Amino acid sequence: MEDNDINNGYGSVLMKVLLLIIQRYSLPIKYVTGWISGVDWDHVERSKHFYEKFGILS
């Protein structure tokens, strides 16, 4: 995302839709996983908060 798109809720909307699709279609997905990209190293705490908000990271 570009800097002016950060903190506008776009990522939250996408994550909510992803989790809704998984639930709605009873997809056999047990967990969501990922990694911290090199471009994210300067805001790891913000990324951590985002995933914790959705119960993905504990």
C-alpha positions in Angstrom: 0.0 0.0 0.0 1.0 3.6 -0.5 1.7 5.7 2.5 -1.5 7.7 2.1 -3.6 4.5 2.2 -2.3 3.4 5.6 -4.7 3.4 8.5 -7.8 3.8 6.4 -9.2 0.4 7.3 -8.5 -1.3 3.9 -6.6 -4.2 5.5 -9.3 -4.7 8.1 -12.0 -4.9 5.4 -10.0 -7.4 3.4 -9.2 -9.5 6.5 -12.9 -9.5 7.6 -14.0 -10.6 4.1 -11.4 -13.4 4.0 -12.5 -14.7 7.4 -16.2 -14.4 6.3 -15.6 -16.4 3.1 -13.8 -19.1 5.0 -16.7 -19.4 7.5 -19.5 -18.9 5.0 -18.3 -21.6 2.6 -17.1 -24.0 5.4 -13.7 -24.1 3.8 -11.3 -26.6 5.4 -8.9 -23.9 6.5 -7.6 -24.3 10.1 -5.4 -21.2 10.4 -4.1 -18.2 8.6 -0.3 -17.8 8.5 2.2 -15.4 7.0 5.4 -13.6 7.4 6.8 -10.1 8.0 8.0 -8.7 4.7 11.2 -6.8 4.6 9.3 -3.6 3.8 7.4 -4.0 7.2 10.4 -4.1 9.5 10.0 -0.5 10.6 6.4 -1.1 11.9 6.4 -4.7 13.2 4.4 -3.7 16.3 1.6 -2.2 14.1 1.5 -5.4 12.0 1.4 -7.5 15.2 -1.5 -5.4 16.6 -3.4 -5.9 13.3 -3.2 -9.7 13.4 -3.9 -9.9 17.1 -7.1 -7.8 16.5 -8.4 -10.7 14.4 -7.2 -13.4 16.8 -4.7 -14.6 14.2 -1.6 -13.9 16.3 -1.4 -14.5 20.0 
